Amino acid sequence: MTLQAFDAVVVGGGFYGAAIAVYLARSRGFGRVLLVERGQALLTRASYHNQARVHNGYHYPRSFTTAYRSRVNLPRFVSDWPAAVRTDFTKLYAIARRNSKVTSRQFERFCRDIGARIQAAPATLARHFDPRFIERAYVVEEYAFDACVLRAWAERELRESGVEVRLATQALAVDVAPAGGLTVTLTGGADAYQVHTFGVFNCTYSGLNQLGGSFGTTRTGLKHELTEMALMDVPAPFKDLGVTVMDGPFFSLMPFPARGLHTLSHVRYTPHLQWEDEPGLDPYRRMQDYGQASRADRMVRDVARYMPLVAQARHVDSLFEVKTVLQKNEGDDGRPILFERHAGLPGAYSILGGKIDNIYDVLEKLESEPLLSASGAREHST
């Protein structure tokens, strides 16, 4: 039986998967690209359940590379997705007076080194912080994005690029095809079936090492955290503010445009569970089995010590999601991309990014890859 053939199969319908599928169709001339997503819609998992922050480097004083890449990528992201980026709020960073790994003087020097705009917060904004706990506050340049607008972009661009999208479809395994190329085993219900391709791009984020067959696991160790983003209705003075306090007592209160609320995250209470990645241990199943009792009350109680008005914030909802990071970057908070080509499966890649603007780092990597479409493979064989 002849299998249905595609130039590439992209696994995972988050922002990265959608952007890569569009790139393959438009920039690399792939005529038949298939995008499969196990959920009922695109951009509904990690691409949605996060702080919705477009980073500009401030967050990473202990990882210069990550900070610098954020500085490079932010203006490109704002230019490419202007409708999705919210810039109409004031962003503050504040340095904790006690137990911080960075002093205000070190933070100022770091911002100068990466070329990030920073100025002392005026008294009208600095008054929101308790000076007993905060050394200094700054106005910075950082934005938020609306995941719902990005979803609409993805749906439109995929359609106009001719990418076939199959929702409620899970990739089970990838193997070498007997006659060359790869077979991908998919299921969209009770029965499994296979398609043939010369390129597989695994963009499943926390599910990166859950593909069976010959796909194997990443060479880079992964760590998972089950995290809670508390969605808050904030007091009026905070409606047009975003705040991050660092770097030890670490928390953020960020606009979440998709819901018209703010996310509240806290270094101690946002992570509910953490574990090292293991094949066969599905991170999403572990999340489903967890009770997901909110810790928003504890977040508010601690944050209110630094910003008393936060005590008046109202918890509306919580977004639980599995956050995946590279084990090697646990100590410095760096967020480089993972981009691995599988030696035993020509044309198979594992791709993971820790921030939405990392997409440019991924696309730059792909530009240097000798990707082979079905027609190119036929020409190569002759």
KEKE-3310 file (N, C-alpha, C; in steps of 0.2 Angstrom, whole numbers, plus 5000, padded with zeros to 4 digits):
npx = (5004:5003:5009:5003:5011:5022:5032:5037:5034:5027:5027:5017:5007:5010:5016:5029:5029:5019:5025:5037:5031:5025:5037:5044:5036:5035:5048:5057:5051:5044:5032:5022:5017:5014:5005:5003:4993:4989:4979:4963:4964:4975:4990:4986:4992:5007:5011:5001:4998:5006:5017:5015:5025:5036:5052:5065:5078:5081:5077:5087:5100:5110:5113:5121:5121:5108:5101:5106:5102:5088:5088:5091:5081:5068:5064:5062:5052:5042:5040:5036:5025:5015:5001:4999:5006:5007:5010:5006:5008:5016:5032:5040:5055:5061:5073:5076:5079:5085:5093:5094:5102:5107:5112:5106:5115:5123:5113:5110:5123:5123:5112:5117:5127:5121:5114:5101:5087:5084:5078:5077:5063:5049:5043:5030:5027:5037:5032:5023:5030:5037:5049:5057:5059:5062:5076:5078:5068:5064:5060:5057:5059:5048:5037:5020:5012:4998:4991:4980:4978:4990:4986:4976:4984:4992:4983:4978:4990:4995:4985:4985:4998:4997:4998:4994:4983:4981:4971:4967:4976:4988:5006:5014:5025:5041:5050:5063:5060:5058:5061:5068:5069:5057:5044:5030:5020:5003:4989:4972:4961:4953:4961:4977:4988:5000:5011:5022:5038:5051:5056:5055:5049:5050:5041:5035:5037:5035:5033:5043:5052:5043:5040:5039:5045:5060:5064:5070:5078:5082:5099:5102:5099:5083:5072:5057:5044:5029:5018:5010:5001:4994:4979:4975:4964:4968:4971:4966:4977:4986:4982:4988:5001:5016:5026:5041:5050:5066:5082:5080:5071:5059:5047:5033:5021:5011:5003:4990:4985:4976:4966:4962:4967:4980:4994:5001:5016:5027:5043:5044:5031:5025:5030:5024:5027:5042:5053:5064:5066:5059:5058:5043:5036:5024:5023:5011:5001:5005:5002:4988:4985:4987:4981:4980:4978:4976:4989:4988:4984:4994:5004:5000:5000:5014:5019:5013:5020:5030:5024:5011:4998:4995:4988:4975:4971:4962:4959:4956:4957:4967:4981:4987:5002:5015:5031:5046:5063:5081:5092:5105:5105:5099:5105:5109:5098:5097:5090:5092:5089:5085:5091:5092:5098:5094:5105:5103:5091:5089:5085:5077:5072:5073:5066:5066:5061:5063:5057:5046:5051:5063:5060:5067:5080:5079:5074:5085:5094:5088:5090:5103:5102:5103:5089:5079:5067:5053:5054:5067:5074:5071:5078:5091:5093:5094)
npy = (4994:5011:5024:5040:5054:5067:5082:5087:5083:5091:5091:5095:5109:5122:5139:5138:5126:5130:5141:5136:5127:5136:5142:5132:5129:5142:5148:5138:5131:5119:5109:5100:5100:5094:5097:5092:5091:5087:5092:5101:5113:5125:5132:5131:5126:5127:5138:5147:5146:5155:5168:5177:5186:5197:5196:5207:5205:5210:5200:5191:5193:5184:5177:5181:5178:5174:5185:5194:5189:5190:5204:5206:5200:5205:5218:5213:5203:5212:5219:5210:5204:5214:5216:5207:5211:5220:5236:5246:5248:5252:5245:5239:5235:5229:5229:5218:5221:5213:5196:5196:5190:5200:5216:5233:5242:5232:5228:5239:5241:5229:5231:5242:5235:5226:5235:5239:5249:5259:5267:5277:5273:5285:5295:5293:5280:5272:5273:5262:5252:5244:5252:5246:5233:5234:5239:5247:5254:5252:5259:5251:5244:5233:5220:5213:5199:5194:5179:5174:5182:5178:5165:5166:5172:5161:5151:5158:5160:5147:5141:5149:5146:5134:5123:5108:5105:5094:5092:5086:5075:5063:5061:5045:5037:5037:5031:5024:5023:5009:5010:5022:5039:5043:5036:5041:5037:5040:5044:5048:5045:5029:5021:5018:5025:5027:5040:5045:5054:5065:5073:5077:5087:5089:5097:5097:5102:5100:5086:5081:5070:5059:5052:5037:5022:5023:5036:5040:5049:5066:5072:5081:5084:5085:5095:5095:5106:5107:5120:5135:5149:5162:5170:5186:5199:5215:5229:5246:5255:5247:5242:5246:5242:5233:5222:5216:5208:5205:5198:5184:5184:5182:5187:5190:5202:5202:5210:5200:5199:5191:5188:5199:5201:5200:5190:5182:5177:5167:5164:5154:5148:5146:5134:5119:5105:5096:5087:5076:5072:5058:5044:5038:5042:5052:5069:5077:5068:5067:5080:5080:5071:5077:5087:5101:5112:5128:5140:5154:5162:5161:5167:5180:5184:5184:5193:5205:5210:5216:5224:5232:5235:5225:5216:5218:5212:5201:5184:5176:5165:5151:5146:5131:5122:5112:5116:5116:5114:5116:5105:5109:5122:5126:5133:5146:5152:5153:5153:5145:5139:5122:5112:5099:5087:5071:5058:5045:5045:5052:5068:5071:5081:5088:5101:5114:5129:5141:5154:5165:5173:5166:5160:5165:5162:5148:5148:5153:5143:5133:5139:5135:5122:5108:5105:5093:5090:5080:5080:5085:5074:5064:5069:5069:5056:5051)
npz = (5000:4996:5005:5011:5006:5012:5011:5023:5040:5053:5070:5083:5087:5092:5094:5089:5081:5072:5066:5060:5051:5042:5038:5031:5020:5014:5014:5011:5000:5001:4995:5001:5016:5032:5047:5063:5077:5094:5102:5101:5095:5088:5097:5111:5122:5129:5122:5126:5139:5149:5154:5144:5140:5131:5130:5134:5139:5152:5161:5163:5171:5175:5164:5151:5137:5134:5138:5128:5116:5118:5117:5104:5097:5101:5094:5081:5083:5088:5076:5067:5072:5075:5078:5088:5099:5114:5119:5127:5141:5156:5161:5175:5183:5198:5212:5224:5242:5251:5251:5237:5221:5213:5214:5214:5208:5201:5192:5185:5178:5171:5162:5154:5148:5139:5132:5135:5138:5152:5167:5182:5192:5193:5207:5208:5204:5210:5223:5225:5230:5245:5253:5263:5258:5245:5235:5224:5210:5193:5177:5162:5145:5140:5134:5131:5124:5114:5114:5108:5097:5090:5088:5078:5068:5065:5060:5049:5041:5039:5032:5020:5016:5012:5020:5027:5040:5054:5067:5084:5082:5085:5085:5085:5083:5075:5061:5051:5034:5023:5009:5010:5017:5030:5040:5048:5062:5065:5075:5075:5082:5085:5076:5071:5059:5045:5038:5024:5024:5021:5031:5048:5061:5077:5088:5101:5113:5130:5127:5120:5121:5120:5108:5100:5092:5082:5085:5098:5111:5116:5116:5125:5142:5150:5160:5169:5175:5184:5183:5189:5183:5190:5187:5188:5194:5195:5206:5202:5200:5195:5183:5171:5172:5172:5182:5189:5201:5207:5213:5218:5229:5219:5208:5197:5190:5177:5162:5154:5140:5132:5141:5147:5160:5173:5175:5189:5195:5205:5212:5222:5223:5211:5204:5206:5205:5201:5190:5182:5165:5158:5146:5141:5153:5153:5152:5152:5156:5169:5173:5172:5182:5193:5207:5206:5215:5219:5222:5224:5234:5243:5235:5233:5247:5250:5240:5243:5253:5247:5238:5244:5239:5231:5239:5237:5225:5215:5214:5199:5191:5186:5177:5173:5168:5160:5161:5152:5153:5149:5158:5160:5161:5173:5184:5179:5174:5161:5144:5131:5115:5111:5098:5089:5078:5073:5073:5069:5061:5047:5043:5054:5067:5084:5092:5103:5113:5125:5126:5118:5108:5104:5093:5082:5083:5081:5067:5061:5063:5055:5043:5040:5038:5027:5021:5014:5002:4995:4981:4980:4985:4976:4965:4970:4972:4959)
capx = (5000:5007:5008:5002:5018:5023:5039:5039:5029:5029:5023:5016:5004:5011:5018:5035:5027:5016:5030:5041:5028:5025:5044:5046:5031:5036:5055:5061:5048:5041:5025:5017:5019:5008:5006:4998:4992:4985:4973:4957:4965:4982:4992:4982:4996:5012:5011:4995:4998:5013:5017:5014:5030:5041:5058:5070:5085:5081:5076:5093:5107:5115:5115:5122:5119:5100:5099:5108:5098:5082:5088:5091:5075:5062:5062:5060:5046:5037:5039:5033:5018:5013:4994:4999:5010:5004:5015:5003:5008:5023:5035:5044:5059:5063:5078:5075:5084:5088:5093:5094:5108:5109:5111:5104:5121:5125:5108:5111:5128:5121:5108:5121:5131:5117:5111:5094:5085:5083:5078:5074:5056:5047:5040:5023:5027:5041:5028:5020:5035:5039:5056:5060:5060:5065:5081:5077:5064:5066:5056:5061:5056:5047:5030:5017:5009:4991:4991:4974:4980:4995:4983:4973:4989:4994:4978:4978:4996:4995:4980:4987:5004:4995:5000:4988:4983:4976:4970:4966:4980:4994:5011:5015:5032:5045:5055:5066:5056:5062:5064:5071:5064:5054:5037:5027:5014:4999:4982:4967:4955:4954:4965:4984:4990:5007:5013:5029:5041:5059:5058:5051:5051:5047:5040:5030:5039:5036:5032:5049:5055:5038:5039:5041:5049:5067:5065:5074:5077:5087:5105:5102:5094:5077:5068:5050:5040:5022:5018:5004:5001:4988:4976:4972:4961:4972:4968:4966:4983:4991:4979:4992:5008:5019:5031:5045:5055:5071:5083:5081:5063:5058:5040:5031:5014:5012:4997:4989:4980:4971:4960:4961:4969:4987:4997:5005:5020:5031:5048:5042:5024:5023:5032:5021:5031:5047:5055:5068:5062:5060:5054:5037:5033:5021:5022:5004:4997:5006:4998:4981:4984:4989:4975:4980:4975:4979:4993:4987:4983:5001:5008:4998:5002:5021:5020:5010:5025:5034:5019:5006:4992:4993:4983:4968:4970:4957:4961:4950:4958:4974:4983:4992:5005:5021:5037:5052:5070:5087:5095:5112:5104:5095:5109:5110:5092:5098:5085:5094:5085:5087:5090:5096:5097:5095:5110:5100:5085:5091:5079:5073:5074:5070:5067:5063:5063:5061:5054:5043:5056:5068:5059:5072:5086:5077:5074:5092:5097:5085:5093:5109:5101:5102:5083:5077:5060:5052:5056:5074:5076:5071:5083:5097:5094:5096)
capy = (5000:5017:5029:5047:5057:5074:5084:5087:5083:5095:5088:5100:5115:5128:5144:5136:5122:5134:5146:5132:5124:5141:5143:5127:5130:5148:5150:5132:5129:5113:5109:5097:5101:5092:5099:5088:5094:5082:5096:5103:5119:5127:5137:5131:5123:5131:5145:5151:5146:5157:5175:5182:5191:5197:5198:5212:5204:5211:5195:5186:5196:5179:5173:5186:5176:5174:5192:5198:5186:5194:5211:5206:5197:5209:5222:5209:5201:5217:5221:5204:5203:5220:5216:5203:5214:5225:5240:5252:5248:5253:5240:5240:5230:5231:5224:5216:5224:5207:5190:5196:5188:5205:5223:5238:5244:5227:5227:5245:5239:5224:5234:5245:5230:5223:5240:5239:5255:5259:5274:5276:5274:5291:5294:5291:5273:5270:5273:5256:5247:5245:5253:5241:5227:5235:5244:5252:5252:5255:5259:5247:5243:5226:5220:5207:5197:5191:5172:5173:5185:5174:5159:5168:5173:5154:5148:5161:5159:5140:5140:5153:5143:5127:5118:5104:5104:5089:5093:5080:5070:5063:5057:5040:5035:5039:5026:5024:5019:5004:5013:5029:5043:5042:5034:5043:5034:5045:5042:5053:5041:5022:5017:5021:5025:5030:5044:5045:5060:5066:5078:5077:5092:5088:5104:5096:5105:5095:5080:5080:5063:5054:5049:5030:5020:5024:5043:5041:5055:5071:5071:5086:5082:5090:5095:5098:5109:5109:5127:5139:5156:5164:5175:5191:5206:5219:5236:5251:5258:5242:5240:5248:5241:5226:5222:5210:5210:5200:5191:5179:5185:5183:5187:5195:5203:5204:5210:5194:5202:5186:5188:5206:5201:5200:5184:5182:5171:5167:5159:5148:5145:5144:5127:5114:5099:5096:5080:5075:5069:5051:5041:5034:5046:5058:5075:5079:5064:5068:5086:5078:5067:5081:5090:5107:5116:5135:5143:5161:5166:5162:5171:5187:5186:5186:5199:5211:5213:5221:5229:5232:5236:5218:5212:5220:5209:5196:5178:5174:5158:5149:5142:5126:5120:5109:5120:5112:5118:5111:5104:5112:5130:5127:5137:5152:5154:5154:5150:5144:5134:5115:5111:5093:5083:5064:5055:5039:5047:5058:5073:5071:5086:5090:5108:5117:5135:5143:5160:5165:5176:5161:5157:5168:5157:5142:5149:5154:5136:5129:5141:5132:5115:5105:5101:5089:5089:5074:5081:5085:5068:5060:5072:5067:5048:5050)
capz = (5000:4995:5010:5009:5006:5013:5011:5030:5045:5059:5076:5088:5084:5096:5090:5086:5076:5066:5062:5057:5045:5037:5035:5027:5014:5011:5013:5008:4995:5002:4992:5005:5023:5037:5054:5067:5084:5098:5104:5097:5092:5089:5102:5117:5127:5132:5119:5129:5147:5151:5156:5138:5140:5125:5134:5131:5142:5159:5166:5163:5172:5176:5157:5146:5130:5134:5138:5122:5111:5119:5114:5096:5094:5103:5089:5076:5085:5088:5069:5063:5074:5079:5081:5094:5104:5118:5122:5130:5148:5159:5164:5180:5187:5205:5215:5232:5246:5254:5247:5230:5219:5209:5217:5209:5204:5196:5187:5180:5174:5166:5157:5150:5144:5134:5128:5137:5141:5159:5170:5188:5192:5196:5213:5207:5203:5216:5229:5225:5233:5251:5253:5267:5255:5238:5235:5219:5205:5186:5171:5157:5139:5139:5131:5132:5118:5115:5111:5104:5090:5087:5085:5072:5063:5063:5056:5042:5037:5038:5027:5014:5014:5009:5025:5029:5048:5057:5074:5087:5079:5089:5082:5090:5082:5069:5059:5044:5029:5019:5003:5011:5020:5036:5041:5055:5064:5068:5077:5076:5084:5087:5072:5069:5051:5043:5032:5023:5023:5022:5036:5054:5066:5083:5092:5106:5120:5135:5125:5116:5121:5120:5102:5100:5086:5082:5086:5103:5115:5115:5119:5130:5147:5151:5167:5169:5181:5184:5185:5190:5182:5193:5183:5194:5193:5199:5208:5197:5199:5192:5177:5165:5174:5173:5187:5190:5207:5207:5209:5223:5229:5211:5206:5191:5188:5170:5158:5150:5135:5130:5146:5150:5167:5174:5177:5195:5196:5211:5212:5227:5223:5204:5202:5210:5205:5196:5189:5176:5159:5156:5141:5144:5158:5149:5157:5152:5160:5176:5175:5173:5188:5199:5209:5204:5220:5218:5228:5222:5240:5246:5231:5235:5253:5250:5235:5246:5258:5243:5235:5248:5236:5228:5244:5235:5219:5216:5210:5195:5187:5186:5171:5174:5162:5161:5159:5151:5153:5149:5164:5160:5162:5179:5188:5177:5171:5153:5140:5124:5111:5109:5091:5088:5072:5075:5068:5066:5057:5043:5042:5060:5072:5090:5093:5109:5114:5132:5126:5111:5103:5102:5086:5077:5084:5077:5060:5059:5063:5050:5037:5038:5037:5020:5021:5008:5000:4992:4974:4980:4987:4970:4961:4974:4971:4952)
cpx = (5004:5005:5007:5009:5018:5031:5041:5033:5031:5024:5023:5013:5004:5013:5024:5033:5024:5021:5035:5038:5027:5032:5045:5042:5033:5043:5059:5057:5045:5033:5020:5020:5013:5010:5001:4999:4987:4979:4968:4959:4973:4983:4988:4986:5001:5013:5005:4996:5005:5012:5015:5019:5035:5047:5062:5077:5085:5081:5082:5100:5112:5116:5115:5120:5112:5098:5100:5104:5091:5082:5088:5084:5069:5060:5059:5053:5040:5035:5035:5026:5015:5006:4994:5002:5007:5009:5012:5002:5015:5026:5040:5048:5061:5068:5077:5081:5088:5087:5093:5101:5111:5108:5109:5109:5123:5120:5109:5117:5127:5117:5112:5125:5127:5113:5103:5092:5082:5083:5075:5067:5054:5044:5033:5022:5031:5037:5024:5024:5036:5046:5060:5063:5063:5070:5080:5072:5066:5061:5060:5056:5054:5039:5027:5014:5002:4991:4985:4975:4985:4991:4979:4978:4991:4989:4977:4984:4997:4991:4983:4994:5003:4997:4994:4989:4978:4976:4967:4969:4986:4999:5013:5023:5035:5050:5058:5062:5060:5065:5067:5066:5062:5047:5035:5021:5009:4992:4978:4961:4957:4960:4972:4985:4997:5007:5020:5032:5048:5061:5053:5054:5047:5047:5035:5032:5040:5036:5038:5051:5049:5037:5042:5045:5056:5069:5070:5073:5083:5093:5106:5097:5089:5074:5062:5048:5033:5020:5011:5005:4994:4985:4973:4969:4964:4969:4970:4973:4988:4988:4984:5000:5010:5025:5034:5050:5060:5077:5085:5073:5061:5050:5038:5023:5014:5005:4996:4983:4975:4965:4959:4963:4977:4989:5001:5009:5025:5037:5047:5036:5022:5024:5029:5025:5037:5050:5060:5065:5064:5055:5048:5033:5030:5019:5015:5000:4999:5003:4991:4980:4985:4982:4974:4976:4979:4983:4993:4987:4990:5005:5006:5000:5010:5022:5018:5015:5029:5030:5013:4999:4990:4988:4976:4966:4966:4959:4955:4951:4965:4975:4989:4995:5012:5026:5043:5058:5075:5090:5101:5111:5100:5099:5109:5104:5092:5092:5087:5089:5089:5086:5095:5093:5098:5099:5107:5094:5087:5084:5075:5076:5070:5071:5063:5065:5060:5057:5051:5047:5062:5066:5064:5078:5085:5077:5081:5096:5095:5088:5099:5109:5100:5095:5081:5070:5059:5055:5064:5077:5076:5077:5090:5099:5096:5103)
cpy = (5006:5022:5036:5050:5065:5076:5085:5086:5087:5093:5093:5107:5121:5133:5142:5131:5125:5138:5142:5129:5129:5142:5138:5128:5137:5150:5144:5129:5122:5113:5106:5096:5099:5094:5095:5091:5089:5085:5097:5109:5121:5132:5137:5128:5128:5138:5150:5152:5148:5165:5180:5187:5191:5200:5203:5211:5205:5206:5190:5189:5190:5174:5178:5184:5176:5181:5196:5195:5189:5201:5211:5204:5201:5213:5218:5206:5206:5219:5216:5203:5209:5220:5212:5206:5220:5229:5246:5251:5250:5247:5242:5234:5233:5226:5224:5219:5218:5201:5190:5194:5194:5212:5227:5241:5239:5227:5233:5243:5234:5226:5238:5241:5227:5229:5241:5246:5255:5266:5273:5277:5281:5290:5291:5283:5269:5269:5266:5251:5249:5246:5249:5235:5228:5241:5249:5249:5256:5255:5256:5247:5235:5226:5214:5205:5193:5184:5171:5176:5181:5167:5161:5169:5166:5151:5151:5159:5152:5138:5143:5150:5136:5122:5114:5103:5099:5090:5086:5074:5069:5058:5052:5038:5037:5033:5027:5020:5014:5006:5020:5033:5041:5040:5037:5040:5039:5041:5048:5050:5034:5019:5022:5020:5028:5035:5044:5052:5060:5071:5078:5082:5091:5094:5103:5098:5100:5088:5078:5073:5058:5051:5042:5029:5021:5031:5044:5047:5060:5069:5075:5084:5087:5089:5098:5101:5109:5116:5130:5146:5158:5170:5180:5197:5210:5226:5241:5253:5253:5239:5241:5247:5234:5227:5216:5212:5204:5202:5187:5179:5187:5182:5192:5196:5206:5205:5203:5196:5197:5186:5194:5206:5201:5192:5186:5176:5172:5162:5153:5145:5143:5137:5123:5107:5100:5089:5080:5071:5062:5048:5037:5037:5052:5064:5077:5075:5065:5075:5084:5074:5071:5085:5097:5112:5123:5137:5151:5165:5166:5167:5179:5189:5188:5192:5205:5214:5218:5226:5229:5232:5229:5214:5213:5216:5203:5190:5176:5167:5157:5145:5137:5123:5116:5114:5116:5116:5113:5111:5108:5120:5131:5132:5144:5155:5155:5150:5149:5139:5127:5114:5105:5089:5076:5060:5049:5039:5053:5062:5074:5076:5086:5097:5110:5124:5137:5150:5161:5168:5172:5159:5159:5164:5151:5143:5150:5147:5132:5132:5138:5125:5113:5101:5099:5088:5082:5074:5081:5078:5063:5062:5069:5060:5047:5053)
cpz = (5000:5001:5007:5010:5007:5013:5018:5034:5051:5065:5081:5085:5089:5091:5086:5080:5070:5062:5058:5050:5040:5034:5030:5020:5011:5009:5010:5002:4995:5000:4997:5012:5027:5044:5058:5074:5088:5101:5099:5093:5092:5094:5108:5123:5130:5129:5122:5136:5149:5153:5150:5138:5134:5129:5130:5135:5149:5164:5167:5165:5174:5169:5152:5139:5129:5133:5131:5116:5111:5116:5107:5094:5096:5097:5083:5077:5085:5080:5065:5065:5078:5082:5087:5100:5108:5121:5126:5138:5150:5163:5169:5182:5193:5208:5222:5236:5250:5250:5240:5227:5214:5213:5212:5205:5199:5190:5182:5175:5168:5160:5152:5145:5138:5130:5129:5140:5148:5162:5177:5188:5195:5203:5213:5206:5208:5222:5230:5229:5240:5252:5258:5264:5248:5238:5230:5213:5198:5181:5165:5151:5138:5137:5133:5125:5119:5111:5107:5097:5087:5084:5078:5066:5060:5059:5049:5038:5035:5032:5020:5012:5011:5014:5027:5037:5050:5064:5077:5084:5083:5085:5087:5089:5075:5067:5052:5039:5025:5013:5004:5014:5027:5036:5048:5056:5067:5070:5078:5079:5086:5083:5071:5061:5050:5037:5031:5022:5023:5027:5042:5059:5072:5088:5097:5113:5125:5133:5120:5115:5122:5114:5102:5093:5087:5083:5092:5107:5114:5119:5125:5136:5148:5158:5166:5176:5179:5187:5185:5188:5185:5189:5188:5191:5198:5201:5202:5195:5195:5185:5171:5167:5173:5178:5188:5196:5207:5211:5215:5226:5222:5210:5200:5191:5182:5167:5154:5145:5133:5134:5149:5158:5167:5177:5183:5195:5201:5211:5216:5225:5216:5202:5208:5211:5200:5196:5182:5171:5159:5151:5144:5150:5155:5154:5157:5156:5167:5178:5176:5179:5194:5201:5207:5208:5219:5224:5227:5229:5243:5242:5233:5242:5253:5246:5239:5251:5254:5240:5239:5244:5232:5233:5241:5228:5220:5211:5206:5192:5188:5180:5173:5168:5164:5158:5158:5150:5152:5156:5165:5162:5169:5184:5186:5174:5164:5150:5133:5121:5111:5102:5090:5082:5074:5070:5065:5061:5053:5041:5048:5065:5078:5091:5099:5111:5121:5131:5118:5106:5101:5095:5081:5077:5080:5070:5057:5058:5057:5043:5035:5037:5030:5020:5014:5007:4997:4985:4975:4982:4981:4965:4964:4972:4964:4950)
residu = (MET:THR:LEU:GLN:ALA:PHE:ASP:ALA:VAL:VAL:VAL:GLY:GLY:GLY:PHE:TYR:GLY:ALA:ALA:ILE:ALA:VAL:TYR:LEU:ALA:ARG:SER:ARG:GLY:PHE:GLY:ARG:VAL:LEU:LEU:VAL:GLU:ARG:GLY:GLN:ALA:LEU:LEU:THR:ARG:ALA:SER:TYR:HIS:ASN:GLN:ALA:ARG:VAL:HIS:ASN:GLY:TYR:HIS:TYR:PRO:ARG:SER:PHE:THR:THR:ALA:TYR:ARG:SER:ARG:VAL:ASN:LEU:PRO:ARG:PHE:VAL:SER:ASP:TRP:PRO:ALA:ALA:VAL:ARG:THR:ASP:PHE:THR:LYS:LEU:TYR:ALA:ILE:ALA:ARG:ARG:ASN:SER:LYS:VAL:THR:SER:ARG:GLN:PHE:GLU:ARG:PHE:CYS:ARG:ASP:ILE:GLY:ALA:ARG:ILE:GLN:ALA:ALA:PRO:ALA:THR:LEU:ALA:ARG:HIS:PHE:ASP:PRO:ARG:PHE:ILE:GLU:ARG:ALA:TYR:VAL:VAL:GLU:GLU:TYR:ALA:PHE:ASP:ALA:CYS:VAL:LEU:ARG:ALA:TRP:ALA:GLU:ARG:GLU:LEU:ARG:GLU:SER:GLY:VAL:GLU:VAL:ARG:LEU:ALA:THR:GLN:ALA:LEU:ALA:VAL:ASP:VAL:ALA:PRO:ALA:GLY:GLY:LEU:THR:VAL:THR:LEU:THR:GLY:GLY:ALA:ASP:ALA:TYR:GLN:VAL:HIS:THR:PHE:GLY:VAL:PHE:ASN:CYS:THR:TYR:SER:GLY:LEU:ASN:GLN:LEU:GLY:GLY:SER:PHE:GLY:THR:THR:ARG:THR:GLY:LEU:LYS:HIS:GLU:LEU:THR:GLU:MET:ALA:LEU:MET:ASP:VAL:PRO:ALA:PRO:PHE:LYS:ASP:LEU:GLY:VAL:THR:VAL:MET:ASP:GLY:PRO:PHE:PHE:SER:LEU:MET:PRO:PHE:PRO:ALA:ARG:GLY:LEU:HIS:THR:LEU:SER:HIS:VAL:ARG:TYR:THR:PRO:HIS:LEU:GLN:TRP:GLU:ASP:GLU:PRO:GLY:LEU:ASP:PRO:TYR:ARG:ARG:MET:GLN:ASP:TYR:GLY:GLN:ALA:SER:ARG:ALA:ASP:ARG:MET:VAL:ARG:ASP:VAL:ALA:ARG:TYR:MET:PRO:LEU:VAL:ALA:GLN:ALA:ARG:HIS:VAL:ASP:SER:LEU:PHE:GLU:VAL:LYS:THR:VAL:LEU:GLN:LYS:ASN:GLU:GLY:ASP:ASP:GLY:ARG:PRO:ILE:LEU:PHE:GLU:ARG:HIS:ALA:GLY:LEU:PRO:GLY:ALA:TYR:SER:ILE:LEU:GLY:GLY:LYS:ILE:ASP:ASN:ILE:TYR:ASP:VAL:LEU:GLU:LYS:LEU:GLU:SER:GLU:PRO:LEU:LEU:SER:ALA:SER:GLY:ALA:ARG:GLU:HIS:SER:THR)
# end
